[in-house]
């Protein structure tokens, strides 16, 4: 286990053990501060995970091929001040710039931005230095041109990889590139009928039913702006920070979409805002099917277990898993996704939950899994909201005080992408700003008829 994770995991272990063993009322524990602290520790774990995996990733990536970092360094002159940086990238996969880990793509991005900024405002913006231009060209020595045209593509490719490193939900369900929108996913054939045979007599042929699930993409967009006045070195330092932040926020928004997507846009009825008209730009307003929470809260309410406003008990979990029937037979195929408060108050209050310090580093680092109950992995997600008793979120934040748990068989859900991460760069000449726009078109779908599907269940109205 990396030494970077050890202090974070130790702090999480200490806090979970303190909460689990505490006998004092929540008021005496300053519960809001406890939840906030654990949420901060969880975020730090995700940030550290992304940073660790970014450092170990290839130094540079172009569509269809990998370029060896040592070869990149060989193209940079010995007196080039970036030579040591590229040697570090060749050795460690990254170069430390301030507190950030720069990759080769960050140097190429810097050179591209400064070149275009200088062409627009030569008196105000310095051009990239000869050293930086040499380094940027070295990055694309196997391609055509100076490489400016590859910067958004290369950055998008790295961001897409980084996003799935940080994802807790989407990375654990089947991912499908969508050649069309909408795209029908064939789910195979139904059951074949077996019959007793009679000698010299043909049997009755089976006519297995076919099934499909439809993925319809929804566009999600983010924008980052920064000033022309940033100098060369500061832009180099900024690039890895931008990439890391986009990777983490991209993973969060994909997970939020998979969990909370709801196509209902009306004054009431949306699971994310059930007593007000959602903003038309809300990320969860899908253009197609609904997400995981919607399945058990709306589509098939028979899969809902009501905790009655009381603390989580083992019977609640058994009821939810029992509703899933055969889909809960293999615990390794199930995920339990909950909010921080439900994990700390609900799961840690059960006698046979395994705390973070005993569960093992691999699951924590790679999947965000903090514990397991009855063999089912528990994933604590910032995408899971506190809600009202009916499991839906109110527009009045003070009304959202109760927890919930989502159980789903991850083999029964699909995450589709009509557009992977797209990164585009433009400029606003009036504000003297660079505009970096990232966008994607995800979709979510599940097996079976929504109104009768039993592969997804949930518990709502949990006292936390």
KAWOKA-V354830 format. One record per residue. RES is the residue in one small letter. SS is DSSP state (helix for helix, strand for strand, loop for the rest). Layout:
# KAWOKA-V354830
res->RES ss->SS
res->RES ss->SS
This chain:
# KAWOKA-V354830
res->x ss->loop
res->x ss->loop
res->x ss->helix
res->x ss->helix
res->x ss->helix
res->x ss->helix
res->x ss->helix
res->x ss->helix
res->x ss->helix
res->x ss->helix
res->x ss->helix
res->x ss->helix
res->x ss->helix
res->x ss->helix
res->x ss->helix
res->x ss->helix
res->x ss->helix
res->x ss->helix
res->x ss->helix
res->x ss->helix
res->x ss->helix
res->x ss->loop
res->x ss->loop
res->x ss->loop
res->x ss->loop
res->x ss->loop
res->x ss->loop
res->x ss->loop
res->x ss->loop
res->x ss->loop
res->x ss->helix
res->x ss->helix
res->x ss->helix
res->x ss->helix
res->x ss->helix
res->x ss->helix
res->x ss->helix
res->x ss->helix
res->x ss->helix
res->x ss->helix
res->x ss->helix
res->x ss->helix
res->x ss->helix
res->x ss->helix
res->x ss->helix
res->x ss->helix
res->x ss->helix
res->x ss->helix
res->x ss->helix
res->x ss->helix
res->x ss->helix
res->x ss->helix
res->x ss->helix
res->x ss->helix
res->x ss->helix
res->x ss->helix
res->x ss->loop
res->x ss->loop
res->x ss->loop
res->x ss->loop
res->x ss->strand
res->x ss->strand
res->x ss->loop
res->x ss->loop
res->x ss->strand
res->x ss->strand
res->x ss->loop
res->x ss->loop
res->x ss->helix
res->x ss->helix
res->x ss->helix
res->x ss->helix
res->x ss->helix
res->x ss->helix
res->x ss->loop
res->x ss->loop
res->x ss->loop
res->x ss->loop
res->x ss->loop
res->x ss->loop
res->x ss->loop
res->x ss->loop
res->x ss->helix
res->x ss->helix
res->x ss->helix
res->x ss->helix
res->x ss->helix
res->x ss->helix
res->x ss->helix
res->x ss->helix
res->x ss->helix
res->x ss->helix
res->x ss->loop
res->x ss->loop
res->x ss->strand
res->x ss->strand
res->x ss->strand
res->x ss->loop
res->x ss->loop
res->x ss->strand
res->x ss->strand
res->x ss->strand
res->x ss->loop
res->x ss->helix
res->x ss->helix
res->x ss->helix
res->x ss->helix
res->x ss->helix
res->x ss->helix
res->x ss->helix
res->x ss->helix
res->x ss->helix
res->x ss->helix
res->x ss->helix
res->x ss->helix
res->x ss->helix
res->x ss->helix
res->x ss->helix
res->x ss->helix
res->x ss->helix
res->x ss->loop
res->x ss->loop
res->x ss->loop
res->x ss->loop
res->x ss->loop
res->x ss->loop
res->x ss->loop
res->x ss->loop
res->x ss->loop
res->x ss->helix
res->x ss->helix
res->x ss->helix
res->x ss->helix
res->x ss->helix
res->x ss->helix
res->x ss->helix
res->x ss->helix
res->x ss->helix
res->x ss->helix
res->x ss->loop
res->x ss->loop
res->x ss->loop
res->x ss->loop
res->x ss->loop
res->x ss->loop
res->x ss->loop
res->x ss->loop
res->x ss->helix
res->x ss->helix
res->x ss->helix
res->x ss->helix
res->x ss->helix
res->x ss->helix
res->x ss->helix
res->x ss->helix
res->x ss->helix
res->x ss->helix
res->x ss->helix
res->x ss->helix
res->x ss->helix
res->x ss->helix
res->x ss->helix
res->x ss->helix
res->x ss->helix
res->x ss->helix
res->x ss->helix
res->x ss->loop
res->x ss->loop
res->x ss->loop
res->x ss->helix
res->x ss->helix
res->x ss->helix
res->x ss->loop
res->x ss->strand
res->x ss->strand
res->x ss->strand
res->x ss->strand
res->x ss->loop
res->x ss->loop
res->x ss->loop
res->x ss->loop
res->x ss->loop
res->x ss->strand
res->x ss->strand
res->x ss->strand
res->x ss->strand
res->x ss->strand
res->x ss->strand
res->x ss->strand
res->x ss->loop
res->x ss->loop
res->x ss->loop
res->x ss->loop
res->x ss->loop
res->x ss->loop
res->x ss->loop
res->x ss->loop
res->x ss->strand
res->x ss->loop
res->x ss->loop
res->x ss->strand
res->x ss->loop
res->x ss->loop
res->x ss->loop
res->x ss->loop
res->x ss->loop
res->x ss->loop
res->x ss->loop
res->x ss->loop
res->x ss->strand
res->x ss->strand
res->x ss->strand
res->x ss->strand
res->x ss->strand
res->x ss->strand
res->x ss->loop
res->x ss->loop
res->x ss->strand
res->x ss->strand
res->x ss->strand
res->x ss->strand
res->x ss->strand
res->x ss->strand
res->x ss->strand
res->x ss->strand
res->x ss->strand
res->x ss->strand
res->x ss->loop
res->x ss->loop
res->x ss->loop
res->x ss->loop
res->x ss->helix
res->x ss->helix
res->x ss->helix
res->x ss->helix
res->x ss->helix
res->x ss->helix
res->x ss->helix
res->x ss->helix
res->x ss->helix
res->x ss->helix
res->x ss->helix
res->x ss->helix
res->x ss->helix
res->x ss->helix
res->x ss->helix
res->x ss->helix
res->x ss->helix
res->x ss->helix
res->x ss->helix
res->x ss->helix
res->x ss->helix
res->x ss->helix
res->x ss->helix
res->x ss->helix
res->x ss->helix
res->x ss->helix
res->x ss->helix
res->x ss->helix
res->x ss->helix
res->x ss->loop
res->x ss->loop
res->x ss->loop
res->x ss->loop
res->x ss->loop
res->x ss->loop
res->x ss->loop
res->x ss->loop
res->x ss->loop
res->x ss->strand
res->x ss->loop
res->x ss->loop
res->x ss->strand
res->x ss->loop
res->x ss->loop
res->x ss->loop
res->x ss->loop
res->x ss->loop
res->x ss->loop
res->x ss->loop
res->x ss->loop
res->x ss->loop
res->x ss->loop
res->x ss->loop
res->x ss->loop
res->x ss->loop
res->x ss->loop
res->x ss->loop
res->x ss->loop
res->x ss->loop
res->x ss->loop
res->x ss->helix
res->x ss->helix
res->x ss->helix
res->x ss->helix
res->x ss->helix
res->x ss->helix
res->x ss->helix
res->x ss->helix
res->x ss->loop
res->x ss->helix
res->x ss->helix
res->x ss->helix
res->x ss->strand
res->x ss->strand
res->x ss->strand
res->x ss->loop
res->x ss->loop
res->x ss->loop
res->x ss->loop
res->x ss->loop
res->x ss->loop
res->x ss->loop
res->x ss->helix
res->x ss->helix
res->x ss->helix
res->x ss->helix
res->x ss->helix
res->x ss->helix
res->x ss->helix
res->x ss->helix
res->x ss->helix
res->x ss->helix
res->x ss->helix
res->x ss->helix
res->x ss->helix
res->x ss->helix
res->x ss->helix
res->x ss->loop
res->x ss->loop
res->x ss->helix
res->x ss->helix
res->x ss->helix
res->x ss->strand
res->x ss->strand
res->x ss->strand
res->x ss->strand
res->x ss->strand
res->x ss->loop
res->x ss->helix
res->x ss->helix
res->x ss->helix
res->x ss->helix
res->x ss->helix
res->x ss->helix
res->x ss->helix
res->x ss->helix
res->x ss->helix
res->x ss->helix
res->x ss->loop
res->x ss->loop
res->x ss->loop
res->x ss->loop
res->x ss->loop
res->x ss->loop
res->x ss->helix
res->x ss->helix
res->x ss->helix
res->x ss->helix
res->x ss->loop
res->x ss->helix
res->x ss->helix
res->x ss->helix
res->x ss->helix
res->x ss->helix
res->x ss->helix
res->x ss->helix
res->x ss->loop
res->x ss->strand
res->x ss->strand
res->x ss->strand
res->x ss->strand
res->x ss->strand
res->x ss->loop
res->x ss->loop
res->x ss->strand
res->x ss->strand
res->x ss->strand
res->x ss->strand
res->x ss->strand
res->x ss->loop
res->x ss->loop
res->x ss->loop
res->x ss->loop
res->x ss->loop
res->x ss->loop
res->x ss->strand
res->x ss->loop
res->x ss->loop
res->x ss->loop
res->x ss->loop
res->x ss->loop
res->x ss->loop
res->x ss->loop
res->x ss->loop
res->x ss->loop
res->x ss->helix
res->x ss->helix
res->x ss->helix
res->x ss->loop
res->x ss->loop
res->x ss->strand
res->x ss->strand
res->x ss->strand
res->x ss->strand
res->x ss->strand
res->x ss->strand
res->x ss->strand
res->x ss->strand
res->x ss->helix
res->x ss->helix
res->x ss->helix
res->x ss->strand
res->x ss->strand
res->x ss->strand
res->x ss->strand
res->x ss->strand
res->x ss->strand
res->x ss->strand
res->x ss->strand
res->x ss->strand
res->x ss->strand
res->x ss->strand
res->x ss->strand
res->x ss->strand
res->x ss->strand
res->x ss->strand
res->x ss->strand
res->x ss->loop
res->x ss->loop
res->x ss->loop
res->x ss->loop
res->x ss->strand
res->x ss->strand
res->x ss->strand
res->x ss->strand
res->x ss->strand
res->x ss->strand
res->x ss->strand
res->x ss->strand
res->x ss->strand
res->x ss->strand
res->x ss->strand
res->x ss->strand
res->x ss->strand
res->x ss->strand
res->x ss->loop
res->x ss->loop
res->x ss->loop
res->x ss->loop
res->x ss->loop
res->x ss->loop
res->x ss->loop
res->x ss->loop
res->x ss->loop
res->x ss->strand
res->x ss->strand
res->x ss->strand
res->x ss->strand
res->x ss->strand
res->x ss->strand
res->x ss->strand
res->x ss->strand
res->x ss->loop
